[in-house]
Amino acid sequence: MIQVSPRDKIFIAVNPVDFRIGIDSPVMIIKTLQADPFAGGFFIFINKRKTAIKVLAYDGQGMWLMHKRLSEGRFTWWPSSKDELAEIDPKNFIILLFNGDAKTLTAQRNWKNL
């Protein structure tokens, strides 16, 4: 499991990407955005429908590619920027992972009533 600390750099690719990609394509995207995927930190991507995110991380030995697809709905918050790569803080990263809205600091409902 990868742990997020307050010192971690977290970058978001603002524009959506095609999620049929494997692990090499996000590395190439990061390099074209003038960032170093091997310097540590997390790089987050979203699909066009905003129903899934991928997170790329380097742990010193190899790359991790994590994928989260929502079972219902879409991600409600995604940063907008004139740059193609935006940086967010670890707190907002965690809020994003749980489909929260970083602007209002509220999380979406986590559990369904069964």
N, CA, C and O atoms as a GROMACS GRO file, in nm:
protein
  456
    1MET      N    1   0.084  -0.118   0.000
    1MET     CA    2   0.000   0.000   0.000
    1MET      C    3   0.088   0.124   0.000
    1MET      O    4   0.192   0.128   0.065
    2ILE      N    5   0.046   0.223  -0.072
    2ILE     CA    6   0.121   0.348  -0.079
    2ILE      C    7   0.061   0.447   0.019
    2ILE      O    8  -0.061   0.466   0.024
    3GLN      N    9   0.147   0.509   0.096
    3GLN     CA   10   0.101   0.606   0.195
    3GLN      C   11   0.130   0.747   0.146
    3GLN      O   12   0.235   0.773   0.087
    4VAL      N   13   0.036   0.837   0.169
    4VAL     CA   14   0.051   0.977   0.130
    4VAL      C   15   0.091   1.057   0.253
    4VAL      O   16   0.025   1.051   0.356
    5SER      N   17   0.200   1.132   0.240
    5SER     CA   18   0.245   1.216   0.351
    5SER      C   19   0.232   1.363   0.312
    5SER      O   20   0.220   1.395   0.194
    6PRO      N   21   0.236   1.452   0.410
    6PRO     CA   22   0.225   1.595   0.379
    6PRO      C   23   0.339   1.647   0.291
    6PRO      O   24   0.326   1.753   0.230
    7ARG      N   25   0.450   1.574   0.284
    7ARG     CA   26   0.565   1.618   0.203
    7ARG      C   27   0.553   1.576   0.057
    7ARG      O   28   0.629   1.624  -0.027
    8ASP      N   29   0.460   1.487   0.026
    8ASP     CA   30   0.447   1.435  -0.110
    8ASP      C   31   0.398   1.542  -0.207
    8ASP      O   32   0.312   1.624  -0.174
    9LYS      N   33   0.454   1.539  -0.326
    9LYS     CA   34   0.407   1.624  -0.434
    9LYS      C   35   0.299   1.548  -0.510
    9LYS      O   36   0.316   1.431  -0.544
   10ILE      N   37   0.188   1.616  -0.536
   10ILE     CA   38   0.076   1.551  -0.605
   10ILE      C   39   0.036   1.640  -0.721
   10ILE      O   40   0.002   1.757  -0.704
   11PHE      N   41   0.039   1.582  -0.840
   11PHE     CA   42   0.010   1.656  -0.962
   11PHE      C   43  -0.111   1.596  -1.032
   11PHE      O   44  -0.130   1.474  -1.032
   12ILE      N   45  -0.192   1.681  -1.090
   12ILE     CA   46  -0.311   1.638  -1.164
   12ILE      C   47  -0.296   1.680  -1.308
   12ILE      O   48  -0.268   1.796  -1.338
   13ALA      N   49  -0.314   1.585  -1.399
   13ALA     CA   50  -0.322   1.618  -1.541
   13ALA      C   51  -0.464   1.672  -1.562
   13ALA      O   52  -0.562   1.598  -1.554
   14VAL      N   53  -0.473   1.800  -1.590
   14VAL     CA   54  -0.602   1.869  -1.596
   14VAL      C   55  -0.690   1.814  -1.708
   14VAL      O   56  -0.810   1.798  -1.690
   15ASN      N   57  -0.631   1.785  -1.822
   15ASN     CA   58  -0.708   1.734  -1.936
   15ASN      C   59  -0.730   1.584  -1.923
   15ASN      O   60  -0.639   1.512  -1.880
   16PRO      N   61  -0.848   1.535  -1.961
   16PRO     CA   62  -0.875   1.390  -1.954
   16PRO      C   63  -0.788   1.311  -2.051
   16PRO      O   64  -0.742   1.364  -2.153
   17VAL      N   65  -0.765   1.184  -2.019
   17VAL     CA   66  -0.687   1.095  -2.105
   17VAL      C   67  -0.767   0.969  -2.136
   17VAL      O   68  -0.865   0.939  -2.068
   18ASP      N   69  -0.725   0.898  -2.238
   18ASP     CA   70  -0.787   0.772  -2.276
   18ASP      C   71  -0.742   0.664  -2.178
   18ASP      O   72  -0.622   0.643  -2.161
   19PHE      N   73  -0.834   0.596  -2.115
   19PHE     CA   74  -0.799   0.499  -2.013
   19PHE      C   75  -0.770   0.360  -2.066
   19PHE      O   76  -0.757   0.266  -1.988
   20ARG      N   77  -0.759   0.344  -2.196
   20ARG     CA   78  -0.714   0.216  -2.250
   20ARG      C   79  -0.562   0.206  -2.241
   20ARG      O   80  -0.503   0.108  -2.286
   21ILE      N   81  -0.499   0.308  -2.184
   21ILE     CA   82  -0.354   0.313  -2.174
   21ILE      C   83  -0.303   0.220  -2.064
   21ILE      O   84  -0.374   0.188  -1.969
   22GLY      N   85  -0.180   0.177  -2.079
   22GLY     CA   86  -0.114   0.097  -1.977
   22GLY      C   87  -0.028   0.186  -1.890
   22GLY      O   88  -0.061   0.302  -1.866
   23ILE      N   89   0.081   0.132  -1.842
   23ILE     CA   90   0.167   0.207  -1.750
   23ILE      C   91   0.266   0.298  -1.823
   23ILE      O   92   0.308   0.400  -1.768
   24ASP      N   93   0.303   0.263  -1.945
   24ASP     CA   94   0.402   0.343  -2.017
   24ASP      C   95   0.345   0.474  -2.071
   24ASP      O   96   0.415   0.575  -2.074
   25SER      N   97   0.220   0.474  -2.112
   25SER     CA   98   0.161   0.596  -2.166
   25SER      C   99   0.152   0.710  -2.065
   25SER      O  100   0.184   0.823  -2.100
   26PRO      N  101   0.108   0.685  -1.940
   26PRO     CA  102   0.110   0.795  -1.843
   26PRO      C  103   0.250   0.849  -1.818
   26PRO      O  104   0.266   0.970  -1.797
   27VAL      N  105   0.350   0.762  -1.820
   27VAL     CA  106   0.488   0.809  -1.802
   27VAL      C  107   0.526   0.904  -1.916
   27VAL      O  108   0.588   1.008  -1.892
   28MET      N  109   0.489   0.869  -2.038
   28MET     CA  110   0.519   0.956  -2.153
   28MET      C  111   0.441   1.087  -2.146
   28MET      O  112   0.494   1.193  -2.181
   29ILE      N  113   0.316   1.081  -2.101
   29ILE     CA  114   0.236   1.204  -2.085
   29ILE      C  115   0.302   1.296  -1.985
   29ILE      O  116   0.313   1.417  -2.008
   30ILE      N  117   0.347   1.241  -1.873
   30ILE     CA  118   0.412   1.322  -1.769
   30ILE      C  119   0.539   1.386  -1.824
   30ILE      O  120   0.565   1.504  -1.798
   31LYS      N  121   0.617   1.311  -1.900
   31LYS     CA  122   0.740   1.366  -1.958
   31LYS      C  123   0.709   1.478  -2.056
   31LYS      O  124   0.783   1.576  -2.062
   32THR      N  125   0.601   1.466  -2.135
   32THR     CA  126   0.566   1.574  -2.229
   32THR      C  127   0.518   1.698  -2.155
   32THR      O  128   0.523   1.808  -2.210
   33LEU      N  129   0.472   1.681  -2.031
   33LEU     CA  130   0.430   1.796  -1.949
   33LEU      C  131   0.546   1.855  -1.870
   33LEU      O  132   0.526   1.935  -1.779
   34GLN      N  133   0.667   1.815  -1.906
   34GLN     CA  134   0.790   1.867  -1.846
   34GLN      C  135   0.803   1.834  -1.697
   34GLN      O  136   0.853   1.915  -1.619
   35ALA      N  137   0.758   1.717  -1.659
   35ALA     CA  138   0.773   1.670  -1.521
   35ALA      C  139   0.850   1.538  -1.522
   35ALA      O  140   0.858   1.471  -1.625
   36ASP      N  141   0.904   1.501  -1.406
   36ASP     CA  142   0.982   1.378  -1.395
   36ASP      C  143   0.902   1.274  -1.317
   36ASP      O  144   0.886   1.288  -1.196
   37PRO      N  145   0.852   1.170  -1.383
   37PRO     CA  146   0.772   1.069  -1.312
   37PRO      C  147   0.853   0.986  -1.214
   37PRO      O  148   0.796   0.920  -1.128
   38PHE      N  149   0.986   0.989  -1.224
   38PHE     CA  150   1.072   0.911  -1.136
   38PHE      C  151   1.124   0.991  -1.017
   38PHE      O  152   1.206   0.940  -0.941
   39ALA      N  153   1.077   1.113  -1.000
   39ALA     CA  154   1.122   1.198  -0.890
   39ALA      C  155   1.037   1.178  -0.764
   39ALA      O  156   1.059   1.246  -0.664
   40GLY      N  157   0.944   1.086  -0.768
   40GLY     CA  158   0.854   1.066  -0.655
   40GLY      C  159   0.727   1.146  -0.674
   40GLY      O  160   0.714   1.222  -0.770
   41GLY      N  161   0.637   1.130  -0.585
   41GLY     CA  162   0.510   1.200  -0.595
   41GLY      C  163   0.406   1.118  -0.667
   41GLY      O  164   0.430   1.004  -0.707
   42PHE      N  165   0.291   1.178  -0.683
   42PHE     CA  166   0.177   1.112  -0.745
   42PHE      C  167   0.130   1.194  -0.864
   42PHE      O  168   0.132   1.317  -0.860
   43PHE      N  169   0.088   1.126  -0.969
   43PHE     CA  170   0.034   1.191  -1.088
   43PHE      C  171  -0.104   1.132  -1.112
   43PHE      O  172  -0.119   1.011  -1.126
   44ILE      N  173  -0.205   1.218  -1.118
   44ILE     CA  174  -0.344   1.174  -1.127
   44ILE      C  175  -0.401   1.210  -1.262
   44ILE      O  176  -0.379   1.319  -1.314
   45PHE      N  177  -0.475   1.114  -1.319
   45PHE     CA  178  -0.540   1.132  -1.449
   45PHE      C  179  -0.688   1.099  -1.434
   45PHE      O  180  -0.726   1.021  -1.347
   46ILE      N  181  -0.772   1.158  -1.519
   46ILE     CA  182  -0.915   1.129  -1.520
   46ILE      C  183  -0.957   1.094  -1.661
   46ILE      O  184  -0.896   1.137  -1.759
   47ASN      N  185  -1.063   1.013  -1.672
   47ASN     CA  186  -1.114   0.981  -1.805
   47ASN      C  187  -1.214   1.088  -1.851
   47ASN      O  188  -1.252   1.175  -1.772
   48LYS      N  189  -1.254   1.082  -1.976
   48LYS     CA  190  -1.341   1.186  -2.032
   48LYS      C  191  -1.477   1.192  -1.965
   48LYS      O  192  -1.534   1.300  -1.951
   49ARG      N  193  -1.531   1.079  -1.923
   49ARG     CA  194  -1.663   1.077  -1.860
   49ARG      C  195  -1.660   1.114  -1.712
   49ARG      O  196  -1.764   1.128  -1.649
   50LYS      N  197  -1.538   1.130  -1.656
   50LYS     CA  198  -1.517   1.161  -1.515
   50LYS      C  199  -1.576   1.055  -1.423
   50LYS      O  200  -1.631   1.086  -1.317
   51THR      N  201  -1.564   0.930  -1.464
   51THR     CA  202  -1.612   0.820  -1.382
   51THR      C  203  -1.497   0.739  -1.322
   51THR      O  204  -1.520   0.651  -1.239
   52ALA      N  205  -1.373   0.769  -1.362
   52ALA     CA  206  -1.259   0.693  -1.313
   52ALA      C  207  -1.134   0.781  -1.310
   52ALA      O  208  -1.121   0.876  -1.387
   53ILE      N  209  -1.045   0.747  -1.218
   53ILE     CA  210  -0.914   0.814  -1.211
   53ILE      C  211  -0.806   0.707  -1.209
   53ILE      O  212  -0.829   0.594  -1.165
   54LYS      N  213  -0.688   0.744  -1.256
   54LYS     CA  214  -0.568   0.662  -1.246
   54LYS      C  215  -0.462   0.744  -1.175
   54LYS      O  216  -0.449   0.864  -1.198
   55VAL      N  217  -0.387   0.678  -1.089
   55VAL     CA  218  -0.280   0.743  -1.014
   55VAL      C  219  -0.151   0.668  -1.044
   55VAL      O  220  -0.143   0.546  -1.028
   56LEU      N  221  -0.050   0.742  -1.087
   56LEU     CA  222   0.081   0.686  -1.116
   56LEU      C  223   0.178   0.732  -1.008
   56LEU      O  224   0.184   0.850  -0.975
   57ALA      N  225   0.254   0.638  -0.953
   57ALA     CA  226   0.352   0.672  -0.849
   57ALA      C  227   0.476   0.586  -0.867
   57ALA      O  228   0.468   0.472  -0.911
   58TYR      N  229   0.591   0.643  -0.832
   58TYR     CA  230   0.718   0.570  -0.835
   58TYR      C  231   0.765   0.553  -0.691
   58TYR      O  232   0.773   0.651  -0.617
   59ASP      N  233   0.797   0.430  -0.651
   59ASP     CA  234   0.834   0.404  -0.512
   59ASP      C  235   0.984   0.380  -0.492
   59ASP      O  236   1.025   0.338  -0.384
   60GLY      N  237   1.065   0.405  -0.594
   60GLY     CA  238   1.208   0.382  -0.583
   60GLY      C  239   1.252   0.253  -0.650
   60GLY      O  240   1.369   0.239  -0.688
   61GLN      N  241   1.160   0.158  -0.666
   61GLN     CA  242   1.190   0.032  -0.732
   61GLN      C  243   1.114   0.015  -0.862
   61GLN      O  244   1.161  -0.050  -0.955
   62GLY      N  245   0.998   0.073  -0.867
   62GLY     CA  246   0.915   0.057  -0.986
   62GLY      C  247   0.792   0.147  -0.980
   62GLY      O  248   0.767   0.216  -0.882
   63MET      N  249   0.718   0.144  -1.088
   63MET     CA  250   0.598   0.226  -1.100
   63MET      C  251   0.475   0.152  -1.048
   63MET      O  252   0.461   0.032  -1.067
   64TRP      N  253   0.388   0.227  -0.984
   64TRP     CA  254   0.257   0.181  -0.944
   64TRP      C  255   0.155   0.252  -1.032
   64TRP      O  256   0.166   0.373  -1.055
   65LEU      N  257   0.056   0.179  -1.081
   65LEU     CA  258  -0.054   0.240  -1.154
   65LEU      C  259  -0.182   0.193  -1.086
   65LEU      O  260  -0.221   0.076  -1.094
   66MET      N  261  -0.248   0.287  -1.019
   66MET     CA  262  -0.370   0.255  -0.946
   66MET      C  263  -0.489   0.311  -1.023
   66MET      O  264  -0.480   0.416  -1.086
   67HIS      N  265  -0.600   0.239  -1.018
   67HIS     CA  266  -0.719   0.276  -1.095
   67HIS      C  267  -0.839   0.270  -1.002
   67HIS      O  268  -0.859   0.171  -0.932
   68LYS      N  269  -0.920   0.376  -1.001
   68LYS     CA  270  -1.045   0.376  -0.926
   68LYS      C  271  -1.157   0.414  -1.020
   68LYS      O  272  -1.153   0.519  -1.084
   69ARG      N  273  -1.258   0.328  -1.028
   69ARG     CA  274  -1.377   0.357  -1.108
   69ARG      C  275  -1.496   0.362  -1.014
   69ARG      O  276  -1.516   0.271  -0.934
   70LEU      N  277  -1.573   0.469  -1.024
   70LEU     CA  278  -1.690   0.484  -0.939
   70LEU      C  279  -1.800   0.387  -0.982
   70LEU      O  280  -1.820   0.365  -1.102
   71SER      N  281  -1.869   0.330  -0.886
   71SER     CA  282  -1.980   0.241  -0.920
   71SER      C  283  -2.104   0.320  -0.959
   71SER      O  284  -2.189   0.270  -1.032
   72GLU      N  285  -2.114   0.443  -0.912
   72GLU     CA  286  -2.225   0.532  -0.947
   72GLU      C  287  -2.173   0.674  -0.959
   72GLU      O  288  -2.080   0.713  -0.888
   73GLY      N  289  -2.231   0.751  -1.049
   73GLY     CA  290  -2.201   0.893  -1.058
   73GLY      C  291  -2.067   0.924  -1.122
   73GLY      O  292  -2.004   0.839  -1.185
   74ARG      N  293  -2.026   1.048  -1.103
   74ARG     CA  294  -1.902   1.099  -1.160
   74ARG      C  295  -1.824   1.174  -1.052
   74ARG      O  296  -1.879   1.211  -0.948
   75PHE      N  297  -1.697   1.194  -1.077
   75PHE     CA  298  -1.618   1.275  -0.985
   75PHE      C  299  -1.670   1.417  -0.992
   75PHE      O  300  -1.680   1.476  -1.099
   76THR      N  301  -1.702   1.472  -0.875
   76THR     CA  302  -1.769   1.602  -0.870
   76THR      C  303  -1.672   1.719  -0.876
   76THR      O  304  -1.711   1.829  -0.913
   77TRP      N  305  -1.546   1.696  -0.840
   77TRP     CA  306  -1.450   1.806  -0.839
   77TRP      C  307  -1.327   1.765  -0.921
   77TRP      O  308  -1.274   1.655  -0.906
   78TRP      N  309  -1.284   1.854  -1.005
   78TRP     CA  310  -1.159   1.836  -1.079
   78TRP      C  311  -1.103   1.975  -1.102
   78TRP      O  312  -1.177   2.064  -1.144
   79PRO      N  313  -0.976   1.996  -1.078
   79PRO     CA  314  -0.922   2.132  -1.091
   79PRO      C  315  -0.923   2.181  -1.236
   79PRO      O  316  -0.913   2.102  -1.330
   80SER      N  317  -0.936   2.308  -1.249
   80SER     CA  318  -0.922   2.370  -1.382
   80SER      C  319  -0.801   2.463  -1.375
   80SER      O  320  -0.778   2.530  -1.275
   81SER      N  321  -0.726   2.464  -1.480
   81SER     CA  322  -0.605   2.545  -1.483
   81SER      C  323  -0.570   2.572  -1.628
   81SER      O  324  -0.602   2.495  -1.718
   82LYS      N  325  -0.502   2.684  -1.649
   82LYS     CA  326  -0.453   2.710  -1.785
   82LYS      C  327  -0.334   2.621  -1.816
   82LYS      O  328  -0.302   2.599  -1.933
   83ASP      N  329  -0.267   2.571  -1.713
   83ASP     CA  330  -0.159   2.475  -1.731
   83ASP      C  331  -0.218   2.336  -1.744
   83ASP      O  332  -0.328   2.309  -1.695
   84GLU      N  333  -0.145   2.247  -1.809
   84GLU     CA  334  -0.193   2.110  -1.826
   84GLU      C  335  -0.165   2.022  -1.705
   84GLU      O  336  -0.221   1.914  -1.692
   85LEU      N  337  -0.077   2.070  -1.615
   85LEU     CA  338  -0.043   1.995  -1.495
   85LEU      C  339  -0.060   2.088  -1.376
   85LEU      O  340   0.005   2.192  -1.369
   86ALA      N  341  -0.146   2.050  -1.282
   86ALA     CA  342  -0.171   2.132  -1.163
   86ALA      C  343  -0.124   2.056  -1.040
   86ALA      O  344  -0.125   1.932  -1.038
   87GLU      N  345  -0.084   2.128  -0.938
   87GLU     CA  346  -0.041   2.064  -0.813
   87GLU      C  347  -0.148   2.086  -0.708
   87GLU      O  348  -0.202   2.196  -0.694
   88ILE      N  349  -0.178   1.979  -0.633
   88ILE     CA  350  -0.271   1.991  -0.521
   88ILE      C  351  -0.203   1.939  -0.396
   88ILE      O  352  -0.102   1.869  -0.403
   89ASP      N  353  -0.259   1.972  -0.280
   89ASP     CA  354  -0.199   1.925  -0.155
   89ASP      C  355  -0.254   1.786  -0.119
   89ASP      O  356  -0.357   1.744  -0.172
   90PRO      N  357  -0.184   1.715  -0.029
   90PRO     CA  358  -0.226   1.578   0.005
   90PRO      C  359  -0.369   1.570   0.061
   90PRO      O  360  -0.439   1.472   0.034
   91LYS      N  361  -0.412   1.670   0.136
   91LYS     CA  362  -0.548   1.668   0.192
   91LYS      C  363  -0.651   1.666   0.079
   91LYS      O  364  -0.747   1.589   0.084
   92ASN      N  365  -0.632   1.749  -0.022
   92ASN     CA  366  -0.724   1.752  -0.135
   92ASN      C  367  -0.716   1.624  -0.218
   92ASN      O  368  -0.814   1.583  -0.279
   93PHE      N  369  -0.599   1.562  -0.220
   93PHE     CA  370  -0.584   1.433  -0.289
   93PHE      C  371  -0.672   1.326  -0.223
   93PHE      O  372  -0.741   1.252  -0.293
   94ILE      N  373  -0.669   1.320  -0.092
   94ILE     CA  374  -0.751   1.223  -0.020
   94ILE      C  375  -0.899   1.253  -0.040
   94ILE      O  376  -0.979   1.161  -0.060
   95ILE      N  377  -0.936   1.380  -0.036
   95ILE     CA  378  -1.076   1.418  -0.061
   95ILE      C  379  -1.116   1.375  -0.201
   95ILE      O  380  -1.226   1.324  -0.221
   96LEU      N  381  -1.029   1.396  -0.298
   96LEU     CA  382  -1.057   1.356  -0.436
   96LEU      C  383  -1.075   1.204  -0.448
   96LEU      O  384  -1.165   1.158  -0.519
   97LEU      N  385  -0.991   1.127  -0.380
   97LEU     CA  386  -1.002   0.981  -0.387
   97LEU      C  387  -1.136   0.930  -0.337
   97LEU      O  388  -1.185   0.827  -0.383
   98PHE      N  389  -1.197   1.002  -0.244
   98PHE     CA  390  -1.327   0.963  -0.192
   98PHE      C  391  -1.440   1.041  -0.257
   98PHE      O  392  -1.549   1.054  -0.202
   99ASN      N  393  -1.412   1.094  -0.378
   99ASN     CA  394  -1.509   1.168  -0.459
   99ASN      C  395  -1.568   1.285  -0.384
   99ASN      O  396  -1.689   1.310  -0.391
  100GLY      N  397  -1.485   1.356  -0.313
  100GLY     CA  398  -1.531   1.474  -0.242
  100GLY      C  399  -1.507   1.599  -0.324
  100GLY      O  400  -1.448   1.594  -0.432
  101ASP      N  401  -1.553   1.709  -0.272
  101ASP     CA  402  -1.535   1.839  -0.336
  101ASP      C  403  -1.437   1.920  -0.252
  101ASP      O  404  -1.469   1.959  -0.140
  102ALA      N  405  -1.318   1.944  -0.306
  102ALA     CA  406  -1.214   2.014  -0.231
  102ALA      C  407  -1.252   2.159  -0.203
  102ALA      O  408  -1.201   2.218  -0.108
  103LYS      N  409  -1.340   2.216  -0.285
  103LYS     CA  410  -1.380   2.355  -0.262
  103LYS      C  411  -1.469   2.370  -0.139
  103LYS      O  412  -1.459   2.469  -0.067
  104THR      N  413  -1.554   2.272  -0.115
  104THR     CA  414  -1.645   2.280  -0.001
  104THR      C  415  -1.603   2.189   0.114
  104THR      O  416  -1.663   2.190   0.221
  105LEU      N  417  -1.498   2.109   0.090
  105LEU     CA  418  -1.446   2.013   0.188
  105LEU      C  419  -1.554   1.917   0.236
  105LEU      O  420  -1.562   1.886   0.355
  106THR      N  421  -1.637   1.871   0.144
  106THR     CA  422  -1.739   1.772   0.178
  106THR      C  423  -1.714   1.646   0.096
  106THR      O  424  -1.670   1.653  -0.019
  107ALA      N  425  -1.744   1.534   0.156
  107ALA     CA  426  -1.728   1.406   0.087
  107ALA      C  427  -1.863   1.355   0.041
  107ALA      O  428  -1.966   1.385   0.102
  108GLN      N  429  -1.862   1.278  -0.066
  108GLN     CA  430  -1.984   1.216  -0.112
  108GLN      C  431  -2.020   1.102  -0.018
  108GLN      O  432  -1.936   1.056   0.060
  109ARG      N  433  -2.143   1.056  -0.027
  109ARG     CA  434  -2.189   0.946   0.057
  109ARG      C  435  -2.100   0.823   0.029
  109ARG      O  436  -2.081   0.784  -0.087
  110ASN      N  437  -2.047   0.763   0.134
  110ASN     CA  438  -1.953   0.652   0.118
  110ASN      C  439  -2.020   0.516   0.107
  110ASN      O  440  -1.968   0.428   0.039
  111TRP      N  441  -2.131   0.498   0.171
  111TRP     CA  442  -2.190   0.365   0.180
  111TRP      C  443  -2.334   0.368   0.131
  111TRP      O  444  -2.404   0.468   0.144
  112LYS      N  445  -2.375   0.258   0.075
  112LYS     CA  446  -2.514   0.241   0.036
  112LYS      C  447  -2.587   0.168   0.149
  112LYS      O  448  -2.527   0.089   0.223
  113ASN      N  449  -2.715   0.195   0.160
  113ASN     CA  450  -2.796   0.116   0.251
  113ASN      C  451  -2.832  -0.013   0.179
  113ASN      O  452  -2.892  -0.010   0.072
  114LEU      N  453  -2.796  -0.124   0.237
  114LEU     CA  454  -2.823  -0.254   0.173
  114LEU      C  455  -2.953  -0.313   0.219
  114LEU      O  456  -2.991  -0.421   0.176
   0.00000   0.00000   0.00000
